[in-house]
Amino acid sequence: MKRLLLPFYFIPCLAVGQSVRYSPGTLYTGLGAYSQQFTQSFSFLANQAALGDISRWSAGVYAEQKYGLKELSLYMATVAIPVNRGGIGMAMQYAGFSDFNESQLALAYGKDLGRVSLGIQCNYNMMQVAGYGNDAAIGFEVASQWQVSSSLVTGFHLVNPVGGHFRNHWREKLAAVVQFGAGYEVSKQLFISTEITKEEDRPVSVQAGLQYVVVPDRLFIRTGITTATTSPYAGLGWQWKNCRADVCVRYHPQLGLTPGLLLLFYGKQKAAQ
């Protein structure tokens, strides 16, 4: 049944040209974007301003198979490097299979300005469709974060606010996305986050999630839900020295489970300035 529905999954992409809109992988990997102690190399994909407060380099890879179909596989790789009260982030994404796939190369920068952090990201989006050839579009993102208190961080994230037209089909453009997010560190063990997302031509969606550290520096759990598809997700992570591995799963009421695997690697903590 899921394979019969596969062509209908791609029709909206071909009709409106909204390539690599909002990566579903960031629902899990981007949970710590509005936090100081739970950020990692994927956080800047949810809000580039998170790069302004990183204290050590980190790199990671993430893979998921949407609804158990290899044709809907998603692969992501990121690296984040601290530089002089700021940080640089790089990311690569690939989704799809040989007959239809989307990919993205991203370069981001975030700067800490005190209680406010700003971030920007440039994306090169590519799409390949069998029988139609290749196309590409350049887009960008801007973001900000406010340190309201020692425990509360809020911020905005704008994706493709202007432009983003495809090279060969200039009337089609990347979808614009507006997000407002907030994160609250209840304690060193518990973090809760919420994001309100409005994507062009789609209804408003709310993503809510939490992370709870079961064993400090070792074992933690993550769980959350997105209202757009009423899809809950959950994950279990284990950290050993400077390495971390997560297994996660997302559930769609009609299409089933989406399993995922996350691997992260951390550098040495940067000395306090």
Salt bridges, closest charged atoms under 4 A:
GLU64 OE1 - ARG250 NH1 3.37
GLU71 OE2 - ARG3 NH1 2.99
ASP112 OD2 - ARG85 NH2 3.31
ASP135 OD2 - HIS169 ND1 2.71
GLU141 OE1 - HIS157 NE2 2.71
GLU199 OE2 - ARG21 NE 3.16
GLU200 OE1 - LYS173 NZ 3.25
ASP246 OD1 - ARG244 NE 2.94
